[in-house]
Amino acid sequence: MRTEYDIFTKETFKFFDNTRLLLRDIIRNDFQGRDKFEILIENSFNVINEERRLFEEGILNTILENERTDETNEFDLLYLELSFFNSRYNYLEPSTNVLNEIKTTEKLESASIVLDSVKDLISRLPKWLQNVLTVLKEILGIAKAVIA
């Protein structure tokens, strides 16, 4: 399996979009500091979208740097992981009944695991952009604590 770069990139940004919508859905209930948390979420995802070109370059450089002739490599596996997440937690084309049946903690934990995979494999991102991914991971942890 050889995942094309543009398909991989598209699936990665679909993951970010689904995760943003997941967080919006989760924090609908009012709680102390909600307004500040919403700003943190929106600003963090806005940085990812505004710096899409840098993010895409980081993905491409990492793939090229680690390209092997194996039939399946780690990027193919990450693509499958992203694809699974995006099909299971598809907030972009929601089937409300299905999403409502899945526990919120499962959604957050899955997003956190996939985010770790993205961060671990895409090593060629600028350090500040890697730090934004760390902030997104922390946002997922905060969201999990808020709903508990």
Stockholm file with secondary structure:
# STOCKHOLM 1.0

chainA/1-148         MRTEYDIFTKETFKFFDNTRLLLRDIIRNDFQGRDKFEILIENSFNVINEERRLFEEGILNTILENERTDETNEFDLLYLELSFFNSRYNYLEPSTNVLNEIKTTEKLESASIVLDSVKDLISRLPKWLQNVLTVLKEILGIAKAVIA
#=GR chainA/1-148 SS CCCCHHHHHHHHHHHHHHHHHHHHHHTTSCCTTHHHHHHHHHHHHHHHHHTHHHHHHHHHHHHHHTCCCSSSCHHHHHHHHHHHHHHHTCSSSCCHHHHHHSCHHHHHHHHHHHHHHHHHHCTTSCHHHHHHHHHHHHHHHHHHHHHC
#=GC SS_cons         CCCCHHHHHHHHHHHHHHHHHHHHHHTTSCCTTHHHHHHHHHHHHHHHHHTHHHHHHHHHHHHHHTCCCSSSCHHHHHHHHHHHHHHHTCSSSCCHHHHHHSCHHHHHHHHHHHHHHHHHHCTTSCHHHHHHHHHHHHHHHHHHHHHC
//
